[in-house]
Amino acid sequence: MFQYDTIVIGAGFSGAVFAREMADAGKRVLLIERRSHIGGNMFEEDSPAGVRIHKYGPHIFHTNNPRVFEYLQRFGKWFPYEHRVLGRIDGKLVPIPFNFKSVDVLFPEEKAVQLKRLLLENFGKDKRVSIYDLANHSNAEIREFGAYVLDRVFLHYTAKQWGVPIEQVDKSTINRVPVVTGYDDRYFQDEIQWMPEEGFTKIFERMLGHENITLRLGTDARTLLRLDHGTKKVFFEGVEFSGTVFFSGAIDEFLDCRHGRLPYRSVDLVFEDLDMPQFQAAAVVNYPNEEKFTRISEFKYFHQK
């Protein structure tokens, strides 16, 4: 008789939510996490100066699904937060995604008025337009504008971020950051944009604080589980396991890279504490062109009501 009904691999959001749902349904759950902490890439900790930092880079909660937010509200209090990003383009800080305010800052007044008029006529107000739709438009001025934004905002930033030329990056990735035909300078346009008052780690602690959940940190699931590729059976500590297994980690590694490695990519993060009340004008400032790095994040912004 197994001690567990369900085995969950990975204590990020998907694994933690699945573990909690199974536990609430009366299932005995073993949650295995390779890292020394819960929360996956959402994990937060305090810096030596007492500032709560996102260890794996900034994460902001946003959704258009009220059920998702209602679910998370069970595990902590939240406050409204609208994420804004600036980019240094031609020596000036402008909103990213590129929008009408960006146009006003970077172009002479007459040119800015003309560009905004053309964008409104061709795409409508407050639309999110793909940079490729601009760069390949039938109107020459719109094409020229699209080429400008592609060069100043995407070309060099993408090469730094992904380590390959922009032509080798899937268009869906580039389209995550469109051009906005209006003055909405928020990075996300989702209806629900909030942040947890006590941070994401506390949300995970409460979510996993259930008597039916057993947590094993610092444990590689491959030391406990084995997938027999021939029979499609799963073995836990050498014994066939007939319960539910939920995997949320690197699937190529779990399959021993039998089908090759997936092109996961992360970034190098350098954390600094500065003796000043505020370093920059927004939570995130992108540096797409001259610098070797891509952005600077000031974490205090993410935790101010």
Secondary structure, DSSP 4 states (H G I P E B T S, - for coil): --S-SEEEE--SHHHHHHHHHHHHTT--EEEE-SSSSSSGGG-EEE-TTS-EEETTS---EEES-HHHHHHHGGG--EEE----EEEEETTEEEEES--HHHHHHHS-HHHHHHHHHHHHHHH-TT-EE-HHHHHT-SSHHHHHHHHHHIIIIIIHHHHHHHSS-GGGS-HHHHTTS-EESSS---S---SEEEEETT-HHHHHHHHT--TTEEEE-S--GGGTEEEETTTTEEEETTEE--SEEEE-S-HHHHTTTTT---------------SSS-SSSSSEEE--SSSSS-EEE-GGGGG--
